[in-house]
Amino acid sequence: MAASTDSNPQDERPLWQFDLLENYQRPTLPASGAMANAWHSVRQLFRVPEKQTIVSTTEAPDLHALTARQADQVMPLPESAPQVKALHTALADWLGEQSPGLSAQFIIGQPGNGTDQALEILAGHLGGTLVSPPPVREILAGDGRWLDDWPTDSLWILPNLEACFLRTVQGIAPIRHFFDHLSSGRLGKGIIGCDSWAWAYLQKVWPVPVPALALQAFDAHRLYRLLDSLAPAAARPLNIHHAISGKPVMVVPGAAGQSPHDYPELTSMAAQSRGNPAQALYHWRSRLRTAPESSADKATTEDECSSPDSNTLWLAATPDEPVVPLSSREELLLVLHTLLLHGGVDAALVPELLPFADTHCQWLLACLHQAGLAGPDKNGKWRVSQAGYQSVCQILRGHQYLLDYFQRAG
């Protein structure tokens, strides 16, 4: 079940590749780097937040962070098309089977990777029926009517299984009914996408071993190729130097003969993100800096900003991650874990999922927002922030919370 295309002499693997979840190989650091990373994790676990900030104070004072507009111009986020193509390739054999051994294929996605959006696009390419989650009122009531009009006569795609349950006595009933129907073959042939944290929880609810596919890890090789591919083709080569040492970090688009082994920053970034490309790209873009003569401080609004006029950017040191406040820490961890297990939660639903009063839940969310650990997305769902994701995972790991496969792996 491997995808194809996008290879080069340094690495013949596909850049975007879906394979079995258990084949995921989390990138690791060399021994010296692993020791430093372990010490950093211990410090993060017990660090007391003196002032909530996610801005590094160790970079040169005359460098400026890129605006979102500038970051999109010099290092745009990847489009969905390569991931959709990789999904189609991984599922091709199964899609072609008239009587497949498995009636459904599970696709597990890490937070931020856009696997649910890719599945929605794939549904259009395949002419499949896109299935929506049941309304929240039905989930809270334990109502199973969602399954009554299931499109059993065609290929169906459910991109977000995490939105089909709530962790309450009644709220788990619809997903139990769904699994009962699925295992009996009554739902026909379909593709199911699920957030990795929700999948970890649902495997406790429905402990039936089924194969699942996942986007494979972006190690240093893949990150190098990804960053290289994202550089605008018409732009001048971009030289990236370390903001503290001044040493070269990498050049994009890369020159012939360059290798990821030449760039230890990529090895470190791949290990710290645990192979999650969305996490790696977020931290890479947020660390990019520009010199004053090409910074956005000359513009009055972000819309007036242009891309940096220099072909040199600087990579700031990794900033301190947001810290869970010591006050009400256990309650805050319960909220963070709930947000992860549900792939995001509307603020009004949080009191339904936790043993706290509505006003106290709103206060806890405000604390997490102020700390930079969580906030509402464009649809109003509260999610763990990209800036705080690894910090939250570390402390949940230290407190023995249920983790997704990618945080347990390795």
N, C-alpha and C positions, 0 to 999 in steps of 0.2 A: 504494500500500500504506500508506495513512495511516489512523490511528485517528480517532475522532470524540469529541465531547463535551468538557466541561470548558473552555469558552472564556469569555473576558470581553472587554469593550471594549478593554482595553489590549493584548490578545494573543489573536488568533483561533485560534492553533494548539491542537491537543489538548495537554493537560498530559502525559499518557503517550502516546507515539507511537513505533511501530516503523516504520522505513524502511530503505532500503538502507544498508549499512555505509559505503559511500563518500559518502553524503550527510550523514554526521555532521559538524557544524560546531562545532569546539572553541571555547568562549568565550574571548575575549581581553580583555586589559586596555588601557586608554588608554595612550598612549605613555609618560607619566610613570610610571604604575604598572608598565608592562612593564619599564622600566629598573630600577626598584627590585626587581622580582621576579627579574630576571636577576642582579642583584648578590647577592640573597639566595641564589640557587641556587649561585653561585660560593662564597659563604661556607659554605654547607652542605657543599659538596663537599670543602673543605679544613679544615673546623672540627675541632679536636681536642676530643674529649669530656672535659671536666674532671670532670663529675659527671653521671651518667645520670639525667635527669629530664625529664618532659614537662609539668611544671607551670610556668606563666608566673610569673615573679617581678616583673613590672612592674605587676600589678594592685593596687588598693587592699588593704591588709592586713586590713581588716575585712569583706571579702567572702568568701563561701564557695561552693565548687563545689556544684552540685546533686547529690543522690544519684541513682542510677539510677532509683529509684522516683519521685522528684520530676520528673526529666527526662521520664519516660514520661507523667506527668500533665499537664505543661504543654506538651510538644512530643512526642507519641507518634510512633513510627516508622510509616510508611505500611503499610497492609495490602496483601495480594497482589492483591485483587480488581481494582483499576484496571489493573494491569499485565496480568492475565489477559485482561481485556476488550480492552485494546489489542492484545494478541497475536492474539486471536480476530478482531478487525476487520482487522488487517493480513493475516491468512491466509485471510480469508473467500472471496475469489475463487478462490484456488488450491484450497481445500477443496471448492469446488463443482464443479470441473472433473472430468469423468469420465475423461478421458485427459490429465492435465496434462503440459505440456512438461517440467517438472521433476518427477522422482519423489520428491525430498526437498527440504525447506526447512531451511536452516541458520539458527539463531538464536544470535547471538554476544552474550555477556553480560560486562560488566565485573565485577571482583571485588566482592562484597558487595551487588550489586543484586538478588539473589534471582530471577534469570531462570530458574534451574533449578527452584526451587520453583513458580514461576508455570506452567512447562510441565507439571509433575506435576499441578497442579490442572486445567489445560486438558485434559489427557488424560482426566480424569474427566468433564469437561463434554462432550467430543466422543465419549465412549464408545470411545476408542482404547485400544490395548494398550501399557502402560508397559513398556519394555525396560530391564532392569538391566545394568550393566557385567559383563564376565566376572570370575570370581574372580581374585584377585591371583596365585595359584599358576599358573593357566592363562596369564596374561599373561607371567609370568617364563619360562614354558616355551615360549612362542611358539605355544601351542595355539589352533587356530582352530575348535574344536568349538562355541564360543559361537554360531556362525552356523547350525548345523545345524537348530535348531528355531525359526528366525525366523518371526514371525507375518506371513507374506507375504499372507495373505488378508484382512487388515484394516489400518486406519490404525494405525501404531505411532508412539510417541514415545520417543526416547532423550534424556533431559534433560541428561546429563553425559558428553559424549564424552571429556572430559579424564580420566575415570576408566577409559578403555578402552585405555590404553597406558602403558608405562614407557619412559623413554629409555635403553634398553639394546639390544644386538644382537637378542636374542630378544624383548624386550618390545615392540618396535615391529612385530613380525610380525602380531599379531592386527588391528591397525588398518590395516595394508596389505591384509590379506584383506578387511576390512570395506569399504574404499574400492573394491577390485576388484569386489566383489559389488554395491555401490551403483551404480557407474558402468555396470555391465552391465544394471541393472534387475532383478536377481534378488531384491532385498529388498522390492520393492513400494513402497508410498507411505508416507512417514514424515516426521516432524519431528525435527530433531537440534539439541539445545542444546549449546553449547561455550563454555568459559571463553575469554576473549579472548587470554590469554597462550598457552594450549594451541593455540588456532587459529593463532596466528602461527608456532608451531613446526610444526604439522601441515601448513601450507601449503608448508613445505620438504620434507616427506615426500611429500605428494600435491599437486604443483604444478599442479592443474587449476583454472582459473578458474571459480568458481561464485558466483552471487549469494547474499548472506547479509544477513539483517536484523539490526538492532541498535536498542536503545532510544536514541532521539535525545537529544542533549545538553540538560542542564538549565542554561540560561544564567540571567542575573539575573531575567528575566521569569518563567521557569518556577520558579525557586527561590522567588521572591516568592509565586507562587500556591501552591506546594507548602507552604510554611510557613504561609501563611494558611489553607489547607485542613486542616492538621493540628491547628490550635488547637481545643480542645474547644468545641463549639457553645454549651454552657450556661455557659461560663466568662466572667468579666469580660474586657474587652479587656486584653491584656497589653502594657505599655509596656516596650520594651527600650532601654536607654541604654548608651552606651560607658562601660566601667569607668574609663577614664583621663580622657577629656575631659568625660564627663557628657552629651555631646550625644545627642539621640535617634537611635536606629538604625532602629527600625521599630515599628509597632503591629500586633498580631494578636489577633483577626481585624481586618483592615484596614478603615478607614473609606472611604467613597466618595471617589474622587478621588486616592487614593494611587497612586503609580507606583513601579516598581522604580528608575527614574532618580533617585528621591529618596534611595536607599539605596546609597551606594558600597560598603558592606561586602558586599552581595550580588554586585556585579560582581566584586569581588576574590575572594570565595569561589568563585564559579562558575569563574573562570579558574584558580585554584589547584587545584581539584578536577578540572579538565579536563572538566567537564560531567557527572561521575559523581555522581548524587544521593546515593548511600550515603556517599561520602566527604564531601560537603558537609554532610549531616545529622550525621555523626559529629562533625565539627569544630565545627559550630554548637552542638550539644548540650553538648559538652565545654567550650565557652567560656562557657556561661551561668553566672551567679553570682547569689547572693541575699544580702541584707543579714542581719546577725546575728539580728535579731528574728524572722526567718522562716526561718532556716536549720535544717538537720537536726541541729545539734550539741546541741539540747535533748533529742533522742530517744536512747534507749539502744540501739535496734536499727533497722535499715533498715525492718523491717516496721511499726515504729511511726511512721514518718515520714509526714507529710501533705504535701499540696501547699503551696507557699509561700502564706502568708496575705496577702501584698502583691501588688498587680497591677503591680509594677515589678521587672524583672530587669535584670541588667547583663551586658554582653558583654565578656569579658576580651580583652586583646590576644592575637594569635596566638602561641602558645608556640613555643619552639624545638623543632624536630622531633628525634626520636631520631637518633643518629649511629652509623654503622658503626664499631666500634672499630678503631683503627689496627693493633693486634696481629692478625695472621692475616687482614688485610682481604681479600686475594684469595680465600682459602678461604671466608670468610664470604659474599662476594659469590656464589661458586659455589653455596653452600647456598641463599641467598635466591632466586637465579635458578631453581634447581631447584624450590623450593616454588611459585614463580609459574607455571612452565611446566606443572606437574602439577595446578594448582588445589588444592594442599595435599597433603602426604605423611605417611604414618604414620612415626613416628620409626624403627621397625625397618627400614623400606625405604630410608632415606636412604643407608646404606652400599652398597646395591645400585646406586645411581644415581651415586655419586661415588667417586673413587679414593682414599678415605680409610678407615682402619680403623674398626671399629664404635665403639670407645671415643673416638676422635678426633671422629667425627661427633656423638656425644652431647655432647662438650665444646663443639663449635661451636654446637650447638642451645642449650646452656645459656648461652653467651655472647650469642647473639641474644635469648634470653628476658630476660636481665638488662638488656640494652640497650633493651628495649621494642620490638624490631623484629619479633619473631615469637613464636609460642606455639601451644599445642594448642587446637583448638576443642572443642566439647562431645562430639564423636565421636572425639577423640584425634588428629585430623589436624593436623599443624603447618602454619600459614599465616603469611604476612606480616601483621603487625598493621595495623589501620586507622590507628593513630597513626603508624606508620612507613612506610606505603605510599608516599606522595609522596616522602619522603626516599630510600627505596630506589630508586624509579623514576629519580630525579635522578642518583644515583650510578651506576646501571646504564647510563643514557644517556651519562654522562661517560666510562665505561669501554667503550663500544661494544658492549654486550651486545644481543642480539636483544630487541626491545621489542614490545609489542602495538600494534595499530593506533591505539588512543586515545592512547598515549604518543608515537607518532610523528606523529600528525596535527597539522597546523598548524605 
